[in-house]
């Protein structure tokens, strides 16, 4: 029987944590998975360029619990981050749009479902199987299953106004004035940004509410029908003047009649399991936290899976990658300097 799910992992550094992500995912969910798309961003944190080649080397021709690891590695042309604003370019420029986080695989997969996730996950249960079961039991307008909302930073969440939670996002429907008053009364981490979003007219679901990208199963057909370039909604992996990644996509999908089902991720997986700060993003700007988390993940691999012995492929490919990168940067800087000289002349 064909496997119904492809996986889409955003790869921004953290190779040892990504190894744990893939290994534990395949151990617990491999029976549902065909391809694993890895998108190695054009920039990598803290000079950790060799990471993707370690993963390719390690999982080449690998089978885990009887399930082959089918890696599809892509190298985006642009580094776009999350703050995507150019809607018209995303609609018309295929290469630009497909460099938005998760977008390439969401356009290219031939599966009914795509599971998007971070590359710092440690799975301990069959979350893909449970998500598929929830889809099977759900109404026809369910577009995604995952953790719903960023309640820890939402003025309506349990730690703030306590009038909403992940299970009740459809029930708490404030008018704009009520939502603004609630946000003004709650000093949440993104209070000012949330107020801007509310005043722009995006009231319900609230600005912090989304289908979280840590691990979410998306109905590909519904996604493509409604999202650029076929539909009017900005891609899942962009911010689009919202509060965070996928908040605008989630809001606009809901406004078109689609809903999401909440699953408690912690019952099946730990996020940022090796980062002592408990955050998967803080290490992106903190080299000490980054490499400590990587060291912790490397230790876990050796103690729980296998010794890490990479072939000559890793240093050789990394060397060639570095040469190409330096050449490209040299061309860019030379071109820029020539343009400055031409203007002065």
C-alpha positions as CSV (number, residue, x, y, z in Angstrom):
1,X,0.0,0.0,0.0
2,X,1.4,3.5,-0.9
3,X,2.5,5.5,2.1
4,X,0.3,8.6,2.4
5,X,2.7,11.1,3.9
6,X,5.8,13.1,2.9
7,X,7.8,15.0,5.5
8,X,9.1,18.5,5.1
9,X,11.9,19.5,7.4
10,X,13.3,23.1,7.5
11,X,17.1,22.8,7.8
12,X,18.7,25.8,9.4
13,X,21.7,24.3,11.1
14,X,21.5,21.8,14.0
15,X,22.7,18.7,12.0
16,X,23.0,16.4,15.0
17,X,19.6,17.4,16.3
18,X,18.3,16.8,12.7
19,X,19.8,13.3,12.8
20,X,17.8,12.6,16.0
21,X,14.7,14.1,14.4
22,X,14.9,11.8,11.4
23,X,16.0,8.7,13.3
24,X,13.3,8.9,16.0
25,X,10.7,9.9,13.4
26,X,11.4,6.9,11.3
27,X,11.5,4.6,14.3
28,X,8.0,5.6,15.4
29,X,6.3,6.7,12.2
30,X,8.2,5.2,9.3
31,X,5.3,3.0,8.2
32,X,3.4,6.2,7.1
33,X,6.3,8.0,5.4
34,X,7.6,8.0,1.9
35,X,9.9,11.0,1.2
36,X,11.7,13.3,3.6
37,X,12.3,16.7,2.1
38,X,15.2,18.7,3.6
39,X,15.5,22.3,2.6
40,X,19.0,23.5,3.4
41,X,18.8,27.3,3.7
42,X,21.2,29.4,1.8
43,X,22.6,30.8,5.1
44,X,23.5,28.6,8.0
45,X,24.0,29.6,11.6
46,X,27.4,30.1,13.2
47,X,29.4,28.8,10.2
48,X,28.0,25.3,10.5
49,X,28.0,24.6,6.8
50,X,29.0,20.9,6.7
51,X,25.8,19.7,8.6
52,X,23.7,18.9,5.6
53,X,26.5,16.7,4.1
54,X,26.7,14.7,7.4
55,X,23.0,13.9,7.1
56,X,23.2,12.9,3.5
57,X,26.2,10.7,4.3
58,X,24.6,9.1,7.3
59,X,21.2,8.3,5.8
60,X,22.3,7.3,2.3
61,X,20.9,3.8,1.7
62,X,19.7,3.6,5.3
63,X,16.7,1.5,6.4
64,X,15.2,2.1,9.9
65,X,12.8,-0.5,11.3
66,X,12.3,-1.9,7.8
67,X,11.5,1.5,6.3
68,X,13.9,3.1,3.7
69,X,14.9,6.7,4.4
70,X,14.2,8.6,1.1
71,X,15.9,12.0,1.4
72,X,15.2,14.8,-1.0
73,X,17.6,17.6,-0.4
74,X,17.0,21.1,-1.9
75,X,19.1,24.2,-1.8
76,X,17.0,27.4,-2.0
77,X,18.4,30.2,-4.2
78,X,17.2,32.9,-1.9
79,X,17.5,33.2,1.9
80,X,14.1,34.7,2.7
81,X,13.7,34.1,6.5
82,X,10.2,34.6,7.7
83,X,9.4,38.2,7.0
84,X,8.0,37.7,3.5
85,X,6.1,40.8,2.3
86,X,6.3,40.7,-1.5
87,X,3.0,39.1,-2.3
88,X,3.0,39.8,-6.0
89,X,6.5,38.4,-6.5
90,X,5.5,35.3,-4.6
91,X,2.5,34.9,-6.8
92,X,4.4,35.2,-10.1
93,X,8.0,34.2,-9.4
94,X,8.2,30.4,-8.9
95,X,11.8,30.3,-7.7
96,X,11.2,33.1,-5.2
97,X,7.9,31.5,-3.9
98,X,9.4,28.0,-3.6
99,X,12.2,29.4,-1.5
100,X,9.7,30.3,1.2
101,X,10.0,27.9,4.1
102,X,8.2,24.6,3.4
103,X,6.7,25.8,0.0
104,X,8.8,23.8,-2.4
105,X,7.8,20.4,-1.0
106,X,4.2,21.5,-0.6
107,X,4.1,22.2,-4.3
108,X,6.1,19.2,-5.4
109,X,4.8,16.3,-3.2
110,X,2.5,13.7,-4.8
111,X,1.1,12.7,-1.4
112,X,-2.3,13.5,0.1
113,X,-0.6,14.8,3.3
114,X,2.5,16.7,4.1
115,X,3.9,16.9,7.6
116,X,6.0,20.0,8.2
117,X,8.3,20.2,11.2
118,X,11.4,21.6,12.8
119,X,14.7,19.8,12.7
120,X,15.1,19.7,16.5
121,X,12.5,17.1,17.5
122,X,12.7,13.9,19.5
123,X,9.8,11.5,18.8
124,X,8.6,8.9,21.3
125,X,5.3,8.0,19.7
126,X,3.5,7.5,16.4
127,X,2.2,11.1,16.0
128,X,1.8,10.7,12.2
129,X,-0.5,7.7,12.7
130,X,-2.6,9.6,15.3
131,X,-2.8,12.7,13.0
132,X,-4.0,10.5,10.1
133,X,-6.6,9.0,12.4
134,X,-7.8,12.4,13.4
135,X,-8.1,13.4,9.7
136,X,-10.1,10.3,9.0
137,X,-12.5,11.1,11.8
138,X,-12.7,14.8,11.1
139,X,-15.2,16.9,9.1
140,X,-14.3,17.5,5.4
141,X,-13.2,21.1,6.1
142,X,-10.3,20.2,8.3
143,X,-7.1,21.5,6.6
144,X,-4.5,20.6,9.2
145,X,-3.8,18.8,12.4
146,X,-1.2,19.9,14.9
147,X,-0.6,22.2,17.9
148,X,-3.0,25.1,17.7
149,X,-2.1,28.6,18.8
150,X,0.7,30.2,20.6
151,X,-1.2,30.5,23.8
152,X,1.9,31.4,25.9
153,X,2.0,34.7,24.1
154,X,-1.7,35.3,23.4
155,X,-3.7,37.8,25.5
156,X,-6.6,35.4,25.6
157,X,-4.4,32.4,26.7
158,X,-4.4,30.6,30.0
159,X,-1.4,32.5,31.3
160,X,-3.0,35.9,30.5
161,X,-6.7,36.7,30.0
162,X,-7.6,33.0,30.4
163,X,-10.7,33.1,28.0
164,X,-9.3,30.8,25.3
165,X,-7.0,27.9,24.7
166,X,-6.0,25.5,21.9
167,X,-9.3,23.6,22.1
168,X,-11.5,26.6,22.2
169,X,-10.2,28.9,19.5
170,X,-13.4,28.5,17.5
171,X,-15.6,29.4,20.5
172,X,-13.9,32.6,21.7
173,X,-14.9,35.1,19.0
174,X,-14.4,38.7,20.2
175,X,-15.3,41.8,18.3
176,X,-12.4,44.1,17.4
177,X,-13.0,46.5,20.3
178,X,-13.0,43.6,22.8
179,X,-9.9,42.0,21.4
180,X,-8.0,45.3,21.4
181,X,-9.1,46.0,25.0
182,X,-7.9,42.6,26.1
183,X,-4.6,43.0,24.4
184,X,-4.0,46.4,25.8
185,X,-4.7,45.0,29.3
186,X,-2.3,42.1,28.9
187,X,1.5,42.9,28.5
188,X,2.2,39.9,26.3
189,X,5.6,39.6,24.6
190,X,4.3,40.9,21.2
191,X,1.7,43.3,22.5
192,X,2.4,46.2,20.1
193,X,2.6,43.9,17.1
194,X,-0.6,42.1,18.1
195,X,-2.4,45.4,18.4
196,X,-1.3,46.4,14.9
197,X,-2.6,43.1,13.5
198,X,-5.9,43.5,15.3
199,X,-6.4,47.1,14.1
200,X,-5.7,45.9,10.6
201,X,-8.9,43.8,10.8
202,X,-7.5,40.3,11.6
203,X,-9.4,39.7,14.7
204,X,-10.4,36.0,14.8
205,X,-8.6,33.8,15.1
206,X,-6.5,36.1,17.2
207,X,-3.1,37.2,15.9
208,X,-1.1,34.6,17.8
209,X,-3.3,31.8,16.7
210,X,-2.0,29.4,14.1
211,X,-1.3,25.8,13.1
212,X,2.2,25.6,14.7
213,X,5.0,24.5,12.3
214,X,6.9,22.5,15.0
215,X,5.0,19.4,13.7
216,X,1.8,19.8,11.7
217,X,0.0,17.6,9.1
218,X,-1.5,19.5,6.2
219,X,-4.0,18.4,3.6
220,X,-2.1,19.1,0.4
221,X,-5.1,19.5,-1.9
222,X,-6.8,22.0,0.4
223,X,-3.5,23.9,0.7
224,X,-2.9,24.1,-3.0
225,X,-6.4,25.2,-3.8
226,X,-6.3,28.2,-1.5
227,X,-2.6,29.2,-1.3
228,X,-0.3,31.0,-3.8
229,X,0.1,30.5,-6.7
230,X,-3.4,28.9,-7.2
231,X,-5.3,30.6,-4.5
232,X,-5.1,34.1,-2.9
233,X,-3.6,33.2,0.5
234,X,0.0,33.8,1.3
235,X,2.2,30.8,1.8
236,X,2.2,28.9,5.1
237,X,5.9,29.6,5.7
238,X,5.7,33.4,5.6
239,X,4.7,36.0,8.1
240,X,2.9,38.4,5.6
241,X,2.7,41.3,8.1
242,X,1.2,39.0,10.7
243,X,2.6,38.1,14.1
244,X,4.6,35.0,13.2
245,X,5.0,32.3,10.6
246,X,1.7,30.8,9.5
247,X,-0.5,33.1,11.6
248,X,-1.8,34.9,8.5
249,X,-2.2,31.7,6.5
250,X,-4.1,30.1,9.4
251,X,-6.4,33.1,9.8
252,X,-7.1,33.4,6.1
253,X,-7.8,29.7,5.7
254,X,-10.2,29.9,8.6
255,X,-12.0,32.8,7.0
256,X,-12.5,30.7,3.9
257,X,-14.3,28.0,6.0
258,X,-11.5,25.7,6.9
259,X,-10.6,24.6,10.5
260,X,-7.8,22.8,12.3
261,X,-7.7,20.1,14.9
262,X,-5.5,20.3,18.0
263,X,-3.2,17.5,19.1
264,X,-0.9,17.7,22.2
265,X,2.5,17.3,20.6
266,X,4.1,16.5,24.0
267,X,2.3,13.2,24.1
268,X,4.4,12.1,21.1
269,X,7.4,14.3,20.7
270,X,9.7,16.8,22.5
271,X,10.7,20.0,20.8
272,X,14.2,21.4,21.4
273,X,15.0,18.4,23.6
274,X,18.7,19.2,23.7
275,X,18.6,22.9,24.1
276,X,18.9,23.8,27.8
277,X,17.1,27.1,27.3
278,X,14.0,25.2,26.2
279,X,13.7,27.2,23.1
280,X,14.5,26.1,19.6
281,X,15.1,29.6,18.2
282,X,17.4,31.3,20.8
283,X,20.3,29.2,19.6
284,X,20.1,30.8,16.2
285,X,21.6,34.0,17.6
286,X,23.6,32.4,20.4
287,X,26.6,30.3,19.4
288,X,27.3,29.0,22.8
289,X,23.7,27.7,23.2
290,X,23.8,26.4,19.6
291,X,26.9,24.3,20.0
292,X,26.0,23.0,23.4
293,X,22.7,21.7,22.1
294,X,24.5,20.1,19.2
295,X,26.9,18.5,21.6
296,X,24.0,17.1,23.7
297,X,22.4,15.7,20.6
298,X,25.6,14.1,19.4
299,X,26.0,12.4,22.8
300,X,22.4,11.1,22.6
301,X,23.1,9.7,19.1
302,X,26.2,7.8,20.3
303,X,24.5,6.5,23.4
304,X,21.2,5.5,21.9
305,X,21.8,4.8,18.1
306,X,25.3,4.3,16.8
307,X,28.8,5.8,16.7
308,X,29.1,8.7,14.2
309,X,31.6,7.7,11.5
310,X,31.4,9.9,8.4
311,X,33.0,9.1,5.1
312,X,35.3,11.3,3.1
313,X,32.2,12.6,1.3
314,X,31.6,15.1,4.1
315,X,34.9,17.1,4.1
316,X,35.3,16.9,0.3
317,X,31.7,18.1,-0.5
318,X,32.0,20.7,2.2
319,X,35.2,22.0,0.6
320,X,33.6,22.2,-2.8
321,X,30.5,23.9,-1.3
322,X,32.8,26.5,0.4
323,X,34.6,27.2,-2.9
324,X,31.3,27.8,-4.6
325,X,30.1,30.0,-1.8
326,X,33.2,32.1,-1.7
327,X,33.2,32.5,-5.5
328,X,29.6,33.6,-5.5
329,X,30.2,36.2,-2.7
330,X,33.2,37.5,-4.6
331,X,31.1,38.0,-7.7
332,X,28.4,39.8,-5.8
333,X,30.9,42.1,-4.0
334,X,32.8,42.8,-7.2
335,X,29.6,43.6,-9.1
336,X,28.5,45.9,-6.2
337,X,31.8,47.8,-6.1
338,X,31.8,48.2,-9.9
339,X,28.3,49.8,-9.7
340,X,29.5,52.2,-7.1
341,X,32.5,53.2,-9.2
342,X,30.3,53.7,-12.2
343,X,28.0,56.0,-10.3
344,X,30.9,58.0,-9.0
345,X,32.3,58.3,-12.5
